[in-house]
Structures are given as C-alpha cells and as structure tokens.
C-alpha cells in the first residue's frame, strides 16, 4: 500500500494540455517510485478534502489573459480556508502552459501559495510560446521529481 499521496490538480482544456498532464502522470508513476499514490483531478473536481489527504501537490494551469485559469482559481477559492491551518508546509510545484510569458499567471499562483504557506520544492515551470515537444519531457521530469522526492522523504 502506498504510504504517501501526490495530488496533481491541473487544468487541461486542449489536446496539448492533456498531453502535459499525461506526461506529468507518466513521470510521477515511474516504475522506480514505489510508495507514492498519484491522484489527478481537474481543478473543478478537486477540493479541500483532496488537499488534506495529499503529501505534496503539483498545480498545472494555462495562462488566461495573464492570469491562471478560472478553474484553478475556483479550486483555490473553495480550498483556501479549509486547508489553510492544516496544510502549511505542503510541498508544491507548478507548471504553466503560457502562450505569452506566464509572468502574471506565476505571480497570481505564487501569491496564493505564499498565503497558504506551502513550500515550493522547485521554481515554477513555465512552458511558453508556441508548442514544443520538449514541453512533454519537462512535464514528465516534474512529475518524476515530485514523486521521487516524496518516495525518498526528501520533502
């Protein structure tokens, strides 16, 4: 039985963003990661109970008009206060699929994560500009890093 849970909450409205989620999942479910259960939910399906059960979280969003997706914002709106006191220090990571530069999106998510007192275990990954196949490898590495870190009690 898995001893730790990695929660992935990612908005994936397009074929490319769904491919990113699959890449993150592929990395997180790597055969050498043994004691981590990986759960993926869309932001509209995830809520505070999911966060309370998680030992780490990966957030994924598109850049929408220089901000995070409305779906991810909705997740934060519903989850912020119910998890605030109990999940301080939660290891987290973020990836942004940005058509522009992702700066506003990153700032918005960082502001909420700072308020939650979650712990960034690596800088946010911004996949910007036109679609590149290398985005998939970067997303897979993010998933692997988070799951392996949990599996080995690095964070």
C-alpha positions in Angstrom: 0.0 0.0 0.0 1.2 3.5 -0.8 2.4 5.5 2.1 2.3 8.9 0.5 0.0 10.7 -1.9 0.9 13.1 -4.7 -2.1 15.2 -5.8 -2.0 16.7 -9.3 -4.5 19.5 -9.9 -4.3 20.7 -13.5 -6.5 22.5 -15.9 -6.3 20.7 -19.3 -8.7 22.2 -21.8 -6.8 21.2 -25.0 -5.1 18.3 -26.6 -1.7 19.8 -25.7 -2.5 20.5 -22.1 -4.0 17.0 -21.7 -0.7 15.7 -23.1 1.1 17.7 -20.4 -1.0 16.1 -17.7 -0.3 12.6 -19.1 3.5 13.5 -19.2 3.4 14.6 -15.5 1.5 11.4 -14.6 4.0 9.2 -16.5 6.8 10.8 -14.6 5.1 10.6 -11.2 4.2 6.9 -11.8 7.7 5.9 -12.8 8.4 2.3 -12.1 11.1 3.1 -9.5 8.7 5.2 -7.4 7.3 2.6 -5.0 5.5 4.2 -2.1 3.5 7.1 -3.7 -0.1 7.0 -4.9 -0.6 9.6 -7.6 -4.1 11.2 -8.0 -5.0 13.5 -10.8 -8.1 15.7 -10.7 -9.2 18.7 -12.7 -9.5 21.8 -10.6 -13.3 21.7 -10.8 -13.3 18.2 -9.4 -10.6 18.7 -6.7 -11.3 20.3 -3.4 -10.1 20.7 0.2 -10.6 17.0 1.1 -8.2 16.1 -1.7 -5.6 18.6 -0.4 -6.0 17.4 3.2 -5.1 13.8 2.1 -2.1 14.9 0.0 1.5 14.8 1.0 2.5 17.0 -2.0 0.8 18.8 -4.8 1.5 19.7 -8.4 -0.6 22.5 -9.9 -1.0 23.0 -13.6 -2.7 25.8 -15.4 -3.0 27.6 -18.7 -2.2 31.3 -19.0 -5.5 33.0 -19.4 -5.3 36.8 -20.1 -2.2 37.0 -18.0 -3.8 35.1 -15.1 -4.3 31.5 -14.0 -7.2 29.5 -15.4 -10.6 30.3 -13.9 -10.9 26.6 -13.0 -7.7 26.7 -10.9 -8.8 30.0 -9.3 -12.1 28.3 -8.4 -10.2 25.4 -6.8 -8.2 27.9 -4.7 -11.4 29.8 -3.8 -13.1 26.6 -2.5 -10.0 25.1 -0.8 -8.0 28.0 0.7 -9.6 28.4 4.1 -10.5 24.8 4.7 -6.8 23.7 4.3 -5.0 26.9 5.5 -4.2 25.8 9.0 -3.7 22.1 8.4 -1.5 22.0 5.3 1.1 24.6 5.9 4.4 23.4 4.5 2.8 21.2 1.9 5.5 20.6 -0.8 4.2 22.0 -4.1 5.2 22.7 -7.7 3.6 24.5 -10.6 3.7 24.3 -14.3 2.2 26.9 -16.6 1.3 26.5 -20.3 1.8 30.1 -21.4 1.2 31.4 -24.9 2.9 34.6 -23.8 5.4 34.8 -20.9 3.4 33.4 -18.0 4.6 36.2 -15.6 1.2 37.3 -14.4 0.0 33.7 -14.0 3.0 32.8 -12.0 2.7 35.8 -9.7 -1.0 35.1 -9.1 -0.4 31.4 -8.1 2.7 32.3 -6.1 0.6 34.9 -4.1 -2.0 32.3 -3.2 0.6 29.6 -2.4 2.5 32.1 -0.2 -0.7 32.8 1.7 -1.3 29.1 2.2 2.4 28.8 3.4 3.0 25.9 1.1 6.6 25.0 0.3 8.0 25.4 -3.2 10.3 22.4 -3.9 11.4 23.8 -7.2 10.8 27.0 -9.2 7.6 27.1 -11.3 8.0 25.6 -14.8 6.8 27.9 -17.5 6.2 26.3 -20.9 5.9 29.4 -23.0 5.4 30.3 -26.6 4.5 28.0 -29.4 4.0 24.4 -28.6 7.3 22.4 -28.4 7.6 18.6 -28.0 10.3 19.3 -25.3 7.4 20.5 -23.0 6.4 16.9 -22.6 9.8 15.9 -21.3 9.9 18.8 -18.9 6.5 18.0 -17.6 7.5 14.3 -17.1 10.6 15.3 -15.2 8.5 17.5 -12.9 6.2 14.6 -12.1 9.2 12.2 -11.5 11.0 14.8 -9.3 7.9 15.3 -7.1 7.1 11.6 -6.8 10.7 10.6 -6.2 11.1 13.3 -3.6 8.1 12.1 -1.7 9.2 8.4 -2.1 12.6 9.2 -0.7 11.4 11.6 2.0 13.4 14.5 0.5 10.5 16.8 1.4 
